Amino acid sequence: MAMNSQTLRIVPVFTTEDQAWLRRSQLAVPDFWSGHTAAPALGDVLRVGGRQFDVQARVWEHDGTQPVLKLFLGDGRAQSDTVFGQ
């Protein structure tokens, strides 16, 4: 899906446990999609602070001023715990 990155806000939604881990680790989640022209898809993987999070659901919303794509992410897994090709 093509998108205009100027009019779409993409918000990753982490589990409660992963939110706490991010706070404790004092990690900022980068703006992964800045400048990209394609929205993330189900199954895409984000890597933050040595953990991987897969996109499990996408929810489109509108905040009154612009479209918002919320990405609901699975539990974070350590890089060494990840099995590719599942």
C-alpha positions in Angstrom: 0.0 0.0 0.0 1.5 3.3 -1.0 1.2 6.1 1.6 2.2 9.6 2.1 4.5 9.6 5.2 3.6 13.3 5.8 -0.1 12.4 6.5 0.1 9.1 8.2 1.3 8.5 11.8 2.5 4.9 12.6 2.3 4.0 16.3 3.8 0.8 17.6 1.8 -0.7 20.5 3.9 -2.9 22.9 2.7 -5.4 25.5 2.6 -4.1 29.1 5.7 -6.1 30.0 7.6 -4.8 27.0 6.6 -1.2 27.7 8.1 -1.7 31.2 11.3 -3.2 29.8 11.6 -0.2 27.4 11.2 2.2 30.3 13.6 0.4 32.5 16.2 0.1 29.7 15.6 3.8 28.9 15.2 2.9 25.2 13.6 5.2 22.7 11.7 3.5 19.8 13.1 5.0 16.6 10.7 6.2 13.9 11.3 3.2 11.7 9.0 4.4 8.8 10.3 7.9 8.4 10.7 8.6 4.7 9.3 5.2 3.7 6.5 4.9 1.2 5.1 1.5 2.2 3.2 0.8 5.4 4.4 -2.2 7.6 2.7 -5.5 7.0 1.6 -8.3 9.3 4.7 -10.4 10.2 7.2 -7.6 9.8 9.7 -7.6 12.5 11.1 -4.6 14.5 14.4 -4.8 16.4 14.8 -2.6 19.4 17.5 -2.9 22.1 18.5 -6.4 21.0 14.9 -7.8 21.1 12.6 -8.5 18.2 8.9 -7.7 18.0 6.7 -9.0 15.2 3.7 -7.1 13.9 0.6 -9.2 14.9 -2.2 -6.8 14.1 -2.7 -3.5 12.3 -5.5 -1.1 13.2 -6.4 2.0 11.2 -7.7 4.9 13.1 -8.2 8.7 12.6 -7.2 11.0 15.4 -9.4 13.9 14.1 -6.5 15.4 12.1 -4.7 12.6 10.4 -4.8 8.8 9.8 -3.1 6.7 12.4 -1.9 3.1 11.8 -1.5 1.3 15.2 0.8 -1.7 15.0 0.2 -4.3 17.8 3.4 -6.1 18.4 4.0 -9.5 19.9 6.1 -10.2 23.0 9.7 -9.2 22.6 12.2 -12.0 22.1 15.9 -11.9 22.5 17.8 -12.0 19.3 19.3 -15.4 20.2 15.8 -16.8 20.9 14.5 -16.0 17.5 13.9 -18.8 15.0 13.7 -17.7 11.4 11.5 -19.5 8.8 8.6 -20.3 11.0 
